[in-house]
Amino acid sequence: MGQATSLQRSRHVLADRLEALDCPFARYSLGVSDRAIEQALHDLRTTMTTHRKGALLGRYGDPCKDILILQHGWAMRFRVAPDGRRQIFSILLAGDPLAPLALPDGRHDYSVMTLTDVALCHFAPATFGDYVLAHPALSKRLDSYRARVFAAASERVTDLAVRSALQRVARFALDLHERLARRGMAEDRVYEHPLTQAHMGDLLGLTAVHVSRVVTELNASGAIQFEPHKVTIKDFDLLADLAAIEPAPPGRSAVSNSVLRR
């Protein structure tokens, strides 16, 4: 099984999903399984657009004219330094807003590029905001989503500041599996992805060469098997141990909890 399976097969089903009621934003970002809310969000969207792999969806500093939510596919938030080096902040999956934390003047605080073919839902900010304000329970869930975005950013800073390269890669593999499993995109212990080792390095603060060495070490551990665009987790407990993740309290994700072992 390679990238030509689920990643390329997605292109064939994309057109069929554009007009579907399916709302990954409600289900995965807000944690709502309510057909009425999904219908309302479906009705609120102004349009839906599709974009090919490698498309730049937003550039740092550009105005945020619409609220854009990923309906299908993969993308990344990133910044490029003046010397050309790139820092990837996060990987976006179905249901993730492209810019949930826009700057106060309504401009993108990072650039966004597609990693696969994608579909985007467009919402008018005023209309979307009015709907959320009229539904306090939904507003609280949106606040919770923003809090999780901040928490994820804190974890990334911790990665870069104190975690070893092996811990960063192991934790990233577990986190991605957890996110994909919630979306039905991980089959038991196996998932596919469009990321290269250069992507992983730019996300985790490592060079591609360093990522390659860590991947080789993790493969040899028996906890996980990295292949091009495919990951198989062979031993979750061992991988969590290598990632230095403590068991989570009831009701919380072990990966998002991420208590460092000393």
N, C-alpha and C positions, 0 to 999 in steps of 0.2 A: 504494500500500500504506500503510495507516494503522494506528493503534492497534487498530482494530476487527478486524484480522487475527489475528496470533499472540497478542496479549494477551487478546482476547475469546474467540478460539477455544480458548484454554487451559481456559476454564470447562467446555467441552463434553467435554474429554478427562479432566478432573480425576477424576471418579468412577471411570473405568476404571483409573486409575493408583494408586488408594488401596491396593488389595490386591496390586499387582504386586510382584515381587521386587526391582525396580529400586531401587538404593540409592545415590543421589547422594552421600551422606556418605562412603561407602567409596571411591567412584570419584574424586570431585573434591576432597574435603578431605584424605583419607588417601592418595590415589593408589593404591588397591588394586583390582585387577580379579580378584577371587577369588570365585567363586560360593559357596564354602563360607562365607566370611566374610559375604557379603551375606545368605546364608540365616540365619546365626547372628544377625546384627543384626536381620533381619526377625523372628526368633523372640523376640528380647530385648525388642522394643518392647512397651510395655504397652497402647498405643492409638494411634490416629491421629485427628486432629481437623482440621476445615476452618474457615476464617475468611474473612470478607469483606474487601474493600479498606477500609482505614481503621480496622481493628480494633487496639486496643491489646493487645499480647500480653504485655507485661511493663512494669512501672513501676519507675523508679529507687527502690531501697530495699526493694522487695517481696521476700519469700522466693523462692528458686529451688527449688520443690518437685520438679520433674522436669528432666531433661535434654531440651531441646527442639531438634529439628533440622529445618530447612526441607526438606521433601520436594519442594515445588513452589511456584513463585511468587516474588515479590519482597517484601522488607521493609527496614527501616532501623533502625539503632541511633542513638539521639540523647539529648541532655539539653536541658532548657529552663531558662534562667537566671531568677532572680527577677523580672527586668524583662520576661520573656516572649520574649526572643530565644532562638532554637533553634540548636544546633550538632549537625549530623549527623556521626557518627563513621565510619559505613561503610554500604554498601549490601549487603544479604544476598541471595544467590541460592541455588538448589537445592543442598543438601549442606552449607550453612553452619549451624553451631550458633547458636542465638540468643544465648547467653551463655557463650562458651568461657572467659571470664576472670572468673568470678563473684568477688565479694568473699569474704574468708576466712570470714565468718559465713554464707555461703550466700545472699547477697542480690544482686539485680541491681545492677550498677554503671552501668546506663543503661536507658533505656526503649526498647521495641521496638514499632514500628507497621508494619502491612502496607501495601504500596504497590499490591498487586493481591490478588485472591483467592489464598489459600495453603492448603497442606496441611502439617501438622506431625506429625512422629514424636515420641512421648513415650517416654522411657526412665526407669526407676527408677535413681537415681544409684548406689546400692550394687551392684545387679546389673550395671549397665554397667561400673562400676569394676572389679568382680571379673573380668569377662570380659577387659577390657583388660590387667589385671595378669597374667592367665593366658596371655597371648599377647605376649611381649616385643617381637616385631617390630611388632605393631600399636601397642604402647605408644610405641615409637620414632617411628612415623609420626604419632601424635597429638602427641608433643612437637614434631615438625617443623612440624605444622600451627600449633601455638601460637606457635612461633618466627616463622612467616610472618605471623601476626596482629600480633605485636609489630613486625615489620619494616614492615608496612603502616601501623601507627600512627606509626612514626618518619617514614615518608615524608609522612604527612599533616601532621605538625608542621613538616617541612621546607617543605612547600607554604605553610603559613601564615606561616612565618618569613622565607623568603628568595626563594621563586619569584614571578615576576610573575603577574598574572592570566591572561595568555595562556598561559604555561607550565602553570599549574594546569589550565586547561580542556583544553588539548591532551593533557596527560598523562592526565587522567581519561578522556578519550575513548578513548585507546589502551588503558588499563588495563581499561576496561569491555569493549572489544572482545575483548581477550585472555581474560578470564574467561568471556564468553559463548561464544566460539569453542570453548573446552574442553568446554562443555556442549552443543555442537551448536545453539546459539541465535543464531549469526551466520552469515549466508549470504555467504561470501566477504568482501566489504568492507562489508556492510550489516547493521545490527542495529536492532531496535526496543526501546523501553524505556518505562517509565511515568513517568519523571522530568520535573518541570517545571523552569523556570529558577530558581524559588525553592528547590527541592530542591538544585540544583547550587550555588547561592549559599551555602546553609546548610552544605553539605559542604565547600566550598572557601574559606570565609571571605570571600565577596563578596556584594554586594547583587544582587538580581535585575536591576536596571538595569545594573549593571556586567557581569554575565554576558551580558546582551543585546548590549551593545557588543562584547564579546570574541567572541561567536558571529558577529556581523556581520563582524568583522575576519577571523576564521578562514574563514568562508565565502568571503570575497573573496580569500583567499590561494590557493585552488585545492587545498588539502590535504584539505579535509573539507567536507561539506555537512550542516549541522544543519537538520532539519525538526522540526515537532512530533512528539515520540515516535519519531523515526527519525533515524539517523545513517548517512551514507555516507562512508567513508574513501576518498578519491580517490588520495592519494599518501602511502603509509606513511612513506617516507623524509623527505619534506618535513615531515610532521606531527611525526615524531620530532625533526627539526631544530628546529622551532618549540617543541617541548616541552623542548629542551635535554637530550635523552637520548643518552648515549653508547652505542655498541654493547656488548652484554653479553658476558661471557666465555662460552665453550662450556658448554651445559647450563643456562644461567640466562636468565631472562626479561629482555629489554632494559628493559621498563617497571619491573619490580621492582628491577632493578639501579639505574636512575635516577641515574647519576653526573652531577652538575651540571657543565655547561660554564661555564667562567669567561670 
